[in-house]
Amino acid sequence: MNASFSLNGPWELAFCPEDGAQPKTPEQLEASGLQFISATVPGNVECDLVAAGLEDDPYYGSNLYRFRKYEFYTWWYRRTFFLPGEAPPPKMELQFDGLDTFAAVWINGVKIGETANGLVEHVLAIPDGLLRAENTVYVHISSAVNRARAAPYPAAMRVSESIGEEMLRIRKAPHCFGWDIAPRLLSAGIWRDVTLRACAQTRLTEVYYGVRQASEERAMLEVRYRFVTDDPFLEGFHIRVNGSCGESSFAADSRALFVAGHITLQVEKPRLWWPRGYGDPDLYETVLELCRGDAVLDTYVCRVGLRTSEIERSYTGEDAGSFQIWVNQTRIMVRGTNWVPLDCLHSRDAARLDRAHSLLCDVGCNLVRCWGGNVYESSRFFDLCDERGILVWQDFSMACGIYDQGETFAREIADEARKVAIRLRNHPSLIVWAGDNEVDQFYSNVGYLLPHARLNRISRQVLPQVLAMHDPYRDYLESSPCLPPGVTDEYRVPEQHNWGPRDYFKSDFYRTTTAHFISEIGYHGCPPLASLRRYIPEGERCDFIGAPSMRTHCTEYADADQRGYHRNELMLNQVRAFFGVTPEHAEDLVLASQISQAEAKKYFIESTRLKKWRRTGVIWWNLLDGWPQISDAVVDYYFEKKLAYTYIKRVQEPVCLMLDEANDWKHRVVLANDTRGSEKVSYQIDKVGADGRREAVYTGSCVVSPGENRELPPISCIPGEKALYLLRWQCGGRRFKNHYLSGYPPFELACCKSWLQWIETA
């Protein structure tokens, strides 16, 4: 047979409530009389139930609540497969890239292993001689909730809002337990690829490329390898490595005296990997070979990016410290977005990934933050980030809770972190690990102010120790945001999540933020009516507050304690803050909410760029919904773009013309250049009044230096006077446009509709 054999595709699935009578072995299963339905791998059990006609789509209406009972079920997957060839190789292993969550695996009646983590891959060795031409594999998945019942829950352990505390004991994506952006849907299943693989007696087990230094003159590359072999004397082994990118290349051939070792390479005049907007994301096609004499025994193929990165940060000083991302000794002005679940049923992630990732580039992001309430994204996701120059900030999968500090959990997280680090560490796009999402902040918010409560062992000891061993050349943040000992206010640190009251987007909270770097900030917008019709029954579409389906997709969970705000009500209030009224007609309401959201997100990005380098980046929330809802996302679950998408795309251009808020009877005009090259720019600014009349303000041209914010002549104004400014500029043979709404709310929707025509045709 070939080196690997996929077990993706059709399987069978049986299930029943988990009680004392349920089968616990394949023999008991076959004798139980349980009926099997067709199943698909990769898959989630909910998808199989819907496909079999046993349940309706959990994403429609209030169907979600029908799936609560399945949290207490046990699940059996079964598949018979045939091995090609004469006889199977002596050493085989079965790899599950995603198995959710507590599972036992049998082949031909023999249990080969158990798993207890739905977030990472599991490799199970198959005993010699077990496989034959025809084989049957069983996967038994226990109820995760029931497994969590027996665990201890010390008094300090707790979670945010209505999330179930079992989240703290089950290693699956936190959002599954119910979030303000995701439903409570504790799925089960074989959600990523399954591969049967032959294992050579001599093979590579680890290869690591660490960039110690990188400049235009030279780069220093540290190559670390590990292999296994049954050779008794380790004679004649050597490692051969070579890489090429265009005309640049490197090569080495080093004797391997032991099964672990390293090679240090110097690359002269390297082609560096740069983030989007700052240069090309050059990648070296690299091959590392394990050889004995002239024979190549195993090969590891990888793309390597030569670059350095650093998170410069400080928590001292009167100005809330500092926070700055550097790549190749160059300051990066971050224009990024938060990446949340591609789909809340993660077996469907792969089908959505390419389309979703293309949006990152199209909308102008140079960084994506992989949020800690999610799964760890696929290697394909990181490959695309490498190719497209998208920096990645990766949270570990912990969020909004106070986790156990004991030895057992520490070991679980250490093993998880080791697997994740080894899988992802060779991607140049990955520049920083973060210990969690808002755990530091949560300690403070629940009043745990004693010194020991600020020393989270998981983020301060376990994770940094694992990363120091397995990924030593990459930065680490303890939490996002990080609150060091003695700090109890999340709005007095340099990196902040700027949520606050979520009131008018130019309120004091947003205008006076002390953040140097904003890693979460968002504003609501309604998806198009066509999208609402796909998941809200006809009779419920007009009642955004009380309709059961609207509440379900808020995402309020009916049986749980509700959080302190209703998301749809919040959206309506934000519309009212901008327009003074809430439109009665659905079409006008959708448009009004999208205008409000678009202006808010444009303001958040512009206010960050206008204060460069006092502010160094913004990661807005968020790009795409993982299920149908009204939310901060600028693209809904069905890939329909809201108005905010277009506005963000314009203000995230590397060279951008912007107006600042009125001050001292004038608007400051700034031309920002977030590139490493000088740009010759010609520009024009026009003004459209509330009466629809257009007049030229001024035109001009200039050269803006690398990384510069260039001040242009200010525009005189009457504070509060409502007007639309149209901004146009040309550089590099391309034309760009932006706009600015001057004045104080409330704005008239009819006037904004007319201005939309100017904005689109300017």
Helices and strands as residue ranges (DSSP letters): E 4-6, E 9-17, H 26-32, E 37-41, H 45-51, G 63-72, E 73-82, E 92-96, E 99-100, E 102-107, E 110-116, E 122-126, E 134-141, H 144-149, E 158-159, G 165-169, G 174-176, E 189-190, E 194-198, E 203-214, E 218-228, E 237-245, E 248-255, E 260-268, E 284-292, E 295-304, E 309-314, E 322-327, E 330-332, E 334-339, G 346-348, H 349-362, E 367-370, H 379-388, E 391-395, E 401-402, H 407-424, E 430-434, H 439-445, G 451-454, H 457-457, I 458-462, H 463-470, E 475-477, E 495-497, H 508-511, E 517-520, H 529-535, G 538-540, H 548-552, H 567-579, H 586-610, E 617-620, H 643-651, E 655-663, E 666-673, E 679-689, E 694-704, E 709-716, E 723-731, E 734-742, H 749-761
